[in-house]
Amino acid sequence: MESLDERVAYVEGRMEDHTALMADIRADMRELRSDIRADMTELRSEIHRIDHKIDRHFMWLAGLLVGILTALAGLAIQVARLQPL
């Protein structure tokens, strides 16, 4: 049977192992948190770029539609003038 000193030494060794493991876990969590922040920053940047691109295309499309509607209105007025009363 093991003596009390041996048992205490064993428990202390296990505690040191657990303490070292917890320190490693904390370091890994800090690294993971840093990676997540970097990825989120990159994602926000990408979303902002896409949003700007969508806004630009929407304005282009709206301008095109206004131009087409103006042309159609002008055409309708010309056709109405050519029709005999």
TORKE-922020 format. One record per residue: residue number from 1; x, y, z of N, C-alpha, C, O, CB in turn. Coordinates in Angstrom, 2 decimals. Glycine has a CB too. Layout:
<recs>
+-----+---------+---------+---------+---------+---------+---------+---------+---------+---------+---------+---------+---------+---------+---------+---------+
:   n :    n_c1 :    n_c2 :    n_c3 :   ca_c1 :   ca_c2 :   ca_c3 :    c_c1 :    c_c2 :    c_c3 :    o_c1 :    o_c2 :    o_c3 :   cb_c1 :   cb_c2 :   cb_c3 :
+-----+---------+---------+---------+---------+---------+---------+---------+---------+---------+---------+---------+---------+---------+---------+---------+
: NUM :       X :       Y :       Z :       X :       Y :       Z :       X :       Y :       Z :       X :       Y :       Z :       X :       Y :       Z :
...
+-----+---------+---------+---------+---------+---------+---------+---------+---------+---------+---------+---------+---------+---------+---------+---------+
</recs>
This chain:
<recs>
+-----+---------+---------+---------+---------+---------+---------+---------+---------+---------+---------+---------+---------+---------+---------+---------+
:   n :    n_c1 :    n_c2 :    n_c3 :   ca_c1 :   ca_c2 :   ca_c3 :    c_c1 :    c_c2 :    c_c3 :    o_c1 :    o_c2 :    o_c3 :   cb_c1 :   cb_c2 :   cb_c3 :
+-----+---------+---------+---------+---------+---------+---------+---------+---------+---------+---------+---------+---------+---------+---------+---------+
:   1 :    0.84 :   -1.17 :    0.00 :    0.00 :    0.00 :    0.00 :    0.90 :    1.25 :    0.00 :    1.94 :    1.29 :    0.64 :   -0.96 :   -0.01 :    1.23 :
:   2 :    0.46 :    2.25 :   -0.72 :    1.23 :    3.48 :   -0.84 :    1.11 :    4.30 :    0.45 :    0.10 :    4.26 :    1.15 :    0.76 :    4.31 :   -2.05 :
:   3 :    2.17 :    5.02 :    0.71 :    2.14 :    5.88 :    1.91 :    1.40 :    7.17 :    1.59 :    1.13 :    7.48 :    0.43 :    3.57 :    6.19 :    2.41 :
:   4 :    1.08 :    7.91 :    2.62 :    0.37 :    9.17 :    2.45 :    1.20 :   10.15 :    1.63 :    0.66 :   10.87 :    0.79 :    0.03 :    9.78 :    3.83 :
:   5 :    2.50 :   10.19 :    1.86 :    3.37 :   11.10 :    1.11 :    3.36 :   10.77 :   -0.39 :    3.35 :   11.67 :   -1.22 :    4.82 :   11.02 :    1.64 :
:   6 :    3.35 :    9.49 :   -0.71 :    3.31 :    9.10 :   -2.12 :    1.98 :    9.50 :   -2.76 :    1.95 :    9.97 :   -3.90 :    3.52 :    7.58 :   -2.26 :
:   7 :    0.91 :    9.32 :   -2.02 :   -0.41 :    9.70 :   -2.54 :   -0.50 :   11.21 :   -2.75 :   -1.02 :   11.67 :   -3.77 :   -1.51 :    9.23 :   -1.58 :
:   8 :    0.00 :   11.96 :   -1.80 :   -0.02 :   13.44 :   -1.92 :    0.85 :   13.86 :   -3.11 :    0.46 :   14.75 :   -3.87 :    0.49 :   14.11 :   -0.62 :
:   9 :    2.00 :   13.25 :   -3.27 :    2.88 :   13.58 :   -4.40 :    2.19 :   13.26 :   -5.73 :    2.30 :   14.02 :   -6.69 :    4.22 :   12.81 :   -4.29 :
:  10 :    1.49 :   12.13 :   -5.76 :    0.77 :   11.76 :   -6.98 :   -0.32 :   12.79 :   -7.30 :   -0.46 :   13.22 :   -8.45 :    0.14 :   10.35 :   -6.83 :
:  11 :   -1.08 :   13.18 :   -6.29 :   -2.15 :   14.17 :   -6.50 :   -1.55 :   15.51 :   -6.91 :   -2.09 :   16.18 :   -7.79 :   -3.00 :   14.35 :   -5.21 :
:  12 :   -0.45 :   15.91 :   -6.30 :    0.21 :   17.17 :   -6.68 :    0.69 :   17.10 :   -8.13 :    0.55 :   18.08 :   -8.87 :    1.39 :   17.47 :   -5.74 :
:  13 :    1.24 :   15.98 :   -8.54 :    1.67 :   15.82 :   -9.93 :    0.52 :   15.92 :  -10.90 :    0.62 :   16.56 :  -11.94 :    2.37 :   14.48 :  -10.11 :
:  14 :   -0.59 :   15.29 :  -10.54 :   -1.79 :   15.36 :  -11.39 :   -2.32 :   16.79 :  -11.46 :   -2.76 :   17.24 :  -12.51 :   -2.89 :   14.42 :  -10.86 :
:  15 :   -2.28 :   17.50 :  -10.35 :   -2.74 :   18.90 :  -10.33 :   -1.84 :   19.77 :  -11.22 :   -2.33 :   20.65 :  -11.93 :   -2.75 :   19.45 :   -8.88 :
:  16 :   -0.53 :   19.51 :  -11.17 :    0.37 :   20.27 :  -12.04 :    0.07 :   19.98 :  -13.51 :    0.11 :   20.89 :  -14.35 :    1.85 :   19.92 :  -11.72 :
:  17 :   -0.24 :   18.72 :  -13.81 :   -0.60 :   18.36 :  -15.19 :   -1.87 :   19.09 :  -15.62 :   -1.95 :   19.62 :  -16.72 :   -0.80 :   16.84 :  -15.32 :
:  18 :   -2.85 :   19.11 :  -14.72 :   -4.12 :   19.79 :  -15.03 :   -3.91 :   21.30 :  -15.17 :   -4.51 :   21.94 :  -16.03 :   -5.17 :   19.51 :  -13.93 :
:  19 :   -3.07 :   21.86 :  -14.32 :   -2.78 :   23.29 :  -14.39 :   -2.11 :   23.63 :  -15.72 :   -2.46 :   24.62 :  -16.37 :   -1.88 :   23.73 :  -13.21 :
:  20 :   -1.14 :   22.82 :  -16.14 :   -0.47 :   23.05 :  -17.42 :   -1.45 :   22.89 :  -18.57 :   -1.42 :   23.66 :  -19.53 :    0.72 :   22.07 :  -17.59 :
:  21 :   -2.32 :   21.90 :  -18.48 :   -3.32 :   21.68 :  -19.53 :   -4.27 :   22.87 :  -19.62 :   -4.61 :   23.31 :  -20.72 :   -4.12 :   20.39 :  -19.25 :
:  22 :   -4.69 :   23.39 :  -18.48 :   -5.58 :   24.56 :  -18.49 :   -4.88 :   25.78 :  -19.09 :   -5.51 :   26.56 :  -19.81 :   -6.05 :   24.88 :  -17.06 :
:  23 :   -3.59 :   25.94 :  -18.80 :   -2.84 :   27.06 :  -19.40 :   -2.78 :   26.90 :  -20.92 :   -2.92 :   27.89 :  -21.65 :   -1.39 :   27.13 :  -18.81 :
:  24 :   -2.58 :   25.69 :  -21.40 :   -2.58 :   25.43 :  -22.85 :   -3.94 :   25.73 :  -23.46 :   -4.04 :   26.30 :  -24.54 :   -2.17 :   23.98 :  -23.14 :
:  25 :   -4.99 :   25.32 :  -22.76 :   -6.35 :   25.58 :  -23.26 :   -6.61 :   27.08 :  -23.32 :   -7.19 :   27.57 :  -24.29 :   -7.40 :   24.89 :  -22.36 :
:  26 :   -6.19 :   27.80 :  -22.30 :   -6.37 :   29.26 :  -22.31 :   -5.63 :   29.90 :  -23.48 :   -6.17 :   30.78 :  -24.15 :   -5.88 :   29.87 :  -20.97 :
:  27 :   -4.41 :   29.46 :  -23.72 :   -3.63 :   30.01 :  -24.84 :   -4.31 :   29.68 :  -26.17 :   -4.38 :   30.53 :  -27.07 :   -2.19 :   29.45 :  -24.83 :
:  28 :   -4.80 :   28.46 :  -26.29 :   -5.50 :   28.09 :  -27.52 :   -6.77 :   28.91 :  -27.71 :   -7.10 :   29.30 :  -28.83 :   -5.84 :   26.59 :  -27.51 :
:  29 :   -7.48 :   29.17 :  -26.62 :   -8.71 :   29.97 :  -26.70 :   -8.39 :   31.41 :  -27.11 :   -9.12 :   32.02 :  -27.89 :   -9.45 :   29.96 :  -25.35 :
:  30 :   -7.29 :   31.96 :  -26.58 :   -6.89 :   33.32 :  -26.99 :   -6.57 :   33.37 :  -28.49 :   -6.97 :   34.29 :  -29.19 :   -5.67 :   33.80 :  -26.17 :
:  31 :   -5.86 :   32.35 :  -28.95 :   -5.51 :   32.29 :  -30.37 :   -6.77 :   32.13 :  -31.22 :   -6.90 :   32.78 :  -32.27 :   -4.54 :   31.12 :  -30.64 :
:  32 :   -7.69 :   31.29 :  -30.78 :   -8.94 :   31.11 :  -31.51 :   -9.75 :   32.40 :  -31.54 :  -10.32 :   32.75 :  -32.57 :   -9.76 :   29.99 :  -30.88 :
:  33 :   -9.81 :   33.08 :  -30.42 :  -10.53 :   34.35 :  -30.35 :   -9.93 :   35.37 :  -31.30 :  -10.65 :   36.10 :  -31.97 :  -10.52 :   34.90 :  -28.91 :
:  34 :   -8.61 :   35.41 :  -31.37 :   -7.92 :   36.32 :  -32.28 :   -8.23 :   35.97 :  -33.74 :   -8.47 :   36.85 :  -34.56 :   -6.40 :   36.29 :  -32.04 :
:  35 :   -8.22 :   34.68 :  -34.04 :   -8.54 :   34.23 :  -35.40 :   -9.97 :   34.59 :  -35.77 :  -10.24 :   35.02 :  -36.90 :   -8.33 :   32.72 :  -35.54 :
:  36 :  -10.89 :   34.41 :  -34.84 :  -12.29 :   34.72 :  -35.11 :  -12.46 :   36.21 :  -35.36 :  -13.19 :   36.62 :  -36.26 :  -13.19 :   34.26 :  -33.93 :
:  37 :  -11.78 :   37.03 :  -34.56 :  -11.87 :   38.49 :  -34.77 :  -11.34 :   38.87 :  -36.15 :  -11.93 :   39.70 :  -36.84 :  -11.08 :   39.24 :  -33.68 :
:  38 :  -10.23 :   38.28 :  -36.55 :   -9.66 :   38.58 :  -37.87 :  -10.62 :   38.14 :  -38.97 :  -10.82 :   38.86 :  -39.95 :   -8.30 :   37.88 :  -38.04 :
:  39 :  -11.21 :   36.96 :  -38.81 :  -12.16 :   36.48 :  -39.81 :  -13.40 :   37.37 :  -39.87 :  -13.92 :   37.64 :  -40.95 :  -12.56 :   35.03 :  -39.51 :
:  40 :  -13.88 :   37.82 :  -38.72 :  -15.06 :   38.69 :  -38.70 :  -14.75 :   40.03 :  -39.36 :  -15.59 :   40.58 :  -40.07 :  -15.53 :   38.92 :  -37.25 :
:  41 :  -13.56 :   40.55 :  -39.13 :  -13.16 :   41.81 :  -39.77 :  -13.12 :   41.64 :  -41.29 :  -13.58 :   42.50 :  -42.03 :  -11.78 :   42.28 :  -39.25 :
:  42 :  -12.57 :   40.53 :  -41.73 :  -12.51 :   40.24 :  -43.16 :  -13.91 :   40.07 :  -43.74 :  -14.20 :   40.55 :  -44.84 :  -11.67 :   38.98 :  -43.42 :
:  43 :  -14.77 :   39.39 :  -43.00 :  -16.15 :   39.18 :  -43.46 :  -16.90 :   40.50 :  -43.56 :  -17.63 :   40.73 :  -44.52 :  -16.89 :   38.22 :  -42.51 :
:  44 :  -16.73 :   41.35 :  -42.56 :  -17.39 :   42.67 :  -42.61 :  -16.91 :   43.48 :  -43.81 :  -17.70 :   44.14 :  -44.48 :  -17.12 :   43.46 :  -41.30 :
:  45 :  -15.62 :   43.42 :  -44.08 :  -15.06 :   44.13 :  -45.22 :  -15.65 :   43.60 :  -46.53 :  -16.01 :   44.37 :  -47.42 :  -13.53 :   43.99 :  -45.24 :
:  46 :  -15.76 :   42.29 :  -46.64 :  -16.33 :   41.67 :  -47.84 :  -17.79 :   42.05 :  -48.01 :  -18.23 :   42.35 :  -49.12 :  -16.18 :   40.14 :  -47.78 :
:  47 :  -18.55 :   42.04 :  -46.92 :  -19.97 :   42.42 :  -46.97 :  -20.10 :   43.88 :  -47.40 :  -20.96 :   44.23 :  -48.20 :  -20.66 :   42.19 :  -45.60 :
:  48 :  -19.24 :   44.74 :  -46.86 :  -19.27 :   46.16 :  -47.24 :  -18.98 :   46.34 :  -48.72 :  -19.62 :   47.14 :  -49.40 :  -18.26 :   46.97 :  -46.40 :
:  49 :  -18.00 :   45.59 :  -49.23 :  -17.65 :   45.67 :  -50.65 :  -18.82 :   45.21 :  -51.52 :  -19.13 :   45.85 :  -52.53 :  -16.40 :   44.82 :  -50.96 :
:  50 :  -19.45 :   44.11 :  -51.15 :  -20.59 :   43.59 :  -51.91 :  -21.76 :   44.56 :  -51.85 :  -22.43 :   44.78 :  -52.86 :  -21.01 :   42.21 :  -51.38 :
:  51 :  -22.01 :   45.14 :  -50.67 :  -23.10 :   46.10 :  -50.52 :  -22.87 :   47.31 :  -51.42 :  -23.80 :   47.81 :  -52.06 :  -23.23 :   46.54 :  -49.06 :
:  52 :  -21.63 :   47.79 :  -51.47 :  -21.31 :   48.93 :  -52.33 :  -21.53 :   48.57 :  -53.80 :  -22.06 :   49.37 :  -54.57 :  -19.86 :   49.38 :  -52.12 :
:  53 :  -21.14 :   47.36 :  -54.18 :  -21.31 :   46.91 :  -55.56 :  -22.80 :   46.80 :  -55.91 :  -23.20 :   47.20 :  -57.00 :  -20.62 :   45.56 :  -55.77 :
:  54 :  -23.60 :   46.27 :  -54.99 :  -25.05 :   46.16 :  -55.23 :  -25.67 :   47.54 :  -55.36 :  -26.50 :   47.77 :  -56.24 :  -25.73 :   45.37 :  -54.09 :
:  55 :  -25.27 :   48.49 :  -54.49 :  -25.79 :   49.85 :  -54.58 :  -25.46 :   50.48 :  -55.93 :  -26.31 :   51.14 :  -56.54 :  -25.22 :   50.72 :  -53.44 :
:  56 :  -24.23 :   50.27 :  -56.40 :  -23.81 :   50.84 :  -57.68 :  -24.63 :   50.24 :  -58.83 :  -25.06 :   50.96 :  -59.73 :  -22.31 :   50.58 :  -57.91 :
:  57 :  -24.83 :   48.92 :  -58.80 :  -25.61 :   48.29 :  -59.85 :  -27.08 :   48.70 :  -59.80 :  -27.72 :   48.87 :  -60.84 :  -25.49 :   46.77 :  -59.75 :
:  58 :  -27.61 :   48.87 :  -58.60 :  -29.00 :   49.32 :  -58.47 :  -29.18 :   50.71 :  -59.05 :  -30.15 :   50.97 :  -59.76 :  -29.43 :   49.30 :  -57.00 :
:  59 :  -28.25 :   51.61 :  -58.76 :  -28.36 :   52.97 :  -59.31 :  -28.25 :   52.95 :  -60.83 :  -28.96 :   53.69 :  -61.51 :  -27.28 :   53.88 :  -58.71 :
:  60 :  -27.37 :   52.12 :  -61.35 :  -27.23 :   52.00 :  -62.79 :  -28.54 :   51.49 :  -63.41 :  -29.00 :   52.01 :  -64.42 :  -26.06 :   51.06 :  -63.15 :
:  61 :  -29.13 :   50.47 :  -62.79 :  -30.38 :   49.90 :  -63.29 :  -31.53 :   50.90 :  -63.19 :  -32.33 :   51.01 :  -64.11 :  -30.72 :   48.63 :  -62.52 :
:  62 :  -31.60 :   51.62 :  -62.08 :  -32.66 :   52.63 :  -61.92 :  -32.52 :   53.72 :  -62.98 :  -33.52 :   54.15 :  -63.54 :  -32.62 :   53.26 :  -60.50 :
:  63 :  -31.31 :   54.16 :  -63.26 :  -31.10 :   55.17 :  -64.29 :  -31.49 :   54.65 :  -65.66 :  -32.08 :   55.38 :  -66.46 :  -29.66 :   55.61 :  -64.31 :
:  64 :  -31.16 :   53.41 :  -65.94 :  -31.53 :   52.80 :  -67.22 :  -33.04 :   52.73 :  -67.36 :  -33.58 :   53.02 :  -68.43 :  -30.92 :   51.39 :  -67.34 :
:  65 :  -33.73 :   52.33 :  -66.30 :  -35.19 :   52.24 :  -66.36 :  -35.84 :   53.61 :  -66.54 :  -36.82 :   53.74 :  -67.28 :  -35.73 :   51.59 :  -65.09 :
:  66 :  -35.32 :   54.63 :  -65.87 :  -35.86 :   55.98 :  -66.05 :  -35.65 :   56.43 :  -67.49 :  -36.54 :   57.03 :  -68.08 :  -35.19 :   56.97 :  -65.07 :
:  67 :  -34.49 :   56.15 :  -68.04 :  -34.22 :   56.52 :  -69.44 :  -35.17 :   55.81 :  -70.40 :  -35.68 :   56.42 :  -71.33 :  -32.77 :   56.19 :  -69.81 :
:  68 :  -35.40 :   54.52 :  -70.19 :  -36.31 :   53.76 :  -71.06 :  -37.73 :   54.29 :  -70.92 :  -38.43 :   54.46 :  -71.92 :  -36.26 :   52.26 :  -70.71 :
:  69 :  -38.17 :   54.55 :  -69.69 :  -39.53 :   55.08 :  -69.51 :  -39.67 :   56.46 :  -70.15 :  -40.73 :   56.76 :  -70.72 :  -39.87 :   55.18 :  -68.01 :
:  70 :  -38.66 :   57.29 :  -70.09 :  -38.69 :   58.60 :  -70.74 :  -38.78 :   58.44 :  -72.25 :  -39.53 :   59.15 :  -72.92 :  -37.44 :   59.43 :  -70.35 :
:  71 :  -38.00 :   57.51 :  -72.79 :  -38.03 :   57.27 :  -74.23 :  -39.40 :   56.74 :  -74.66 :  -39.94 :   57.15 :  -75.69 :  -36.93 :   56.27 :  -74.64 :
:  72 :  -39.97 :   55.83 :  -73.87 :  -41.30 :   55.30 :  -74.21 :  -42.37 :   56.38 :  -74.12 :  -43.29 :   56.41 :  -74.94 :  -41.66 :   54.13 :  -73.29 :
:  73 :  -42.27 :   57.25 :  -73.13 :  -43.24 :   58.35 :  -73.02 :  -43.11 :   59.28 :  -74.23 :  -44.12 :   59.72 :  -74.78 :  -43.02 :   59.14 :  -71.70 :
:  74 :  -41.90 :   59.58 :  -74.63 :  -41.70 :   60.42 :  -75.82 :  -42.23 :   59.75 :  -77.06 :  -42.84 :   60.41 :  -77.91 :  -40.22 :   60.74 :  -76.00 :
:  75 :  -42.01 :   58.45 :  -77.19 :  -42.53 :   57.71 :  -78.33 :  -44.06 :   57.72 :  -78.34 :  -44.69 :   57.88 :  -79.38 :  -42.01 :   56.27 :  -78.31 :
:  76 :  -44.65 :   57.54 :  -77.15 :  -46.12 :   57.57 :  -77.06 :  -46.66 :   58.92 :  -77.46 :  -47.70 :   59.00 :  -78.11 :  -46.58 :   57.21 :  -75.64 :
:  77 :  -45.99 :   59.98 :  -77.08 :  -46.43 :   61.33 :  -77.46 :  -46.32 :   61.52 :  -78.97 :  -47.23 :   62.08 :  -79.58 :  -45.60 :   62.41 :  -76.72 :
:  78 :  -45.25 :   61.07 :  -79.58 :  -45.08 :   61.18 :  -81.03 :  -46.15 :   60.38 :  -81.78 :  -46.71 :   60.85 :  -82.77 :  -43.68 :   60.70 :  -81.44 :
:  79 :  -46.43 :   59.18 :  -81.30 :  -47.47 :   58.35 :  -81.95 :  -48.82 :   59.01 :  -81.82 :  -49.62 :   58.98 :  -82.75 :  -47.51 :   56.92 :  -81.34 :
:  80 :  -49.08 :   59.63 :  -80.65 :  -50.37 :   60.31 :  -80.44 :  -50.50 :   61.51 :  -81.37 :  -51.61 :   61.80 :  -81.83 :  -50.51 :   60.76 :  -78.97 :
:  81 :  -49.43 :   62.20 :  -81.67 :  -49.49 :   63.36 :  -82.56 :  -49.73 :   62.93 :  -84.02 :  -50.35 :   63.66 :  -84.78 :  -48.18 :   64.18 :  -82.46 :
:  82 :  -49.25 :   61.75 :  -84.39 :  -49.40 :   61.28 :  -85.75 :  -50.78 :   60.73 :  -86.03 :  -51.18 :   60.65 :  -87.19 :  -48.37 :   60.24 :  -86.04 :
:  83 :  -51.51 :   60.35 :  -85.00 :  -52.86 :   59.78 :  -85.19 :  -53.84 :   60.88 :  -85.58 :  -53.89 :   61.94 :  -84.96 :  -53.33 :   59.06 :  -83.89 :
:  84 :  -54.63 :   60.61 :  -86.61 :  -55.64 :   61.61 :  -86.98 :  -56.77 :   61.61 :  -85.94 :  -57.11 :   60.59 :  -85.35 :  -56.21 :   61.31 :  -88.40 :
:  85 :  -57.32 :   62.77 :  -85.73 :  -58.40 :   62.90 :  -84.77 :  -59.72 :   62.53 :  -85.33 :  -60.73 :   62.60 :  -84.64 :  -58.46 :   64.28 :  -84.24 :
+-----+---------+---------+---------+---------+---------+---------+---------+---------+---------+---------+---------+---------+---------+---------+---------+
</recs>
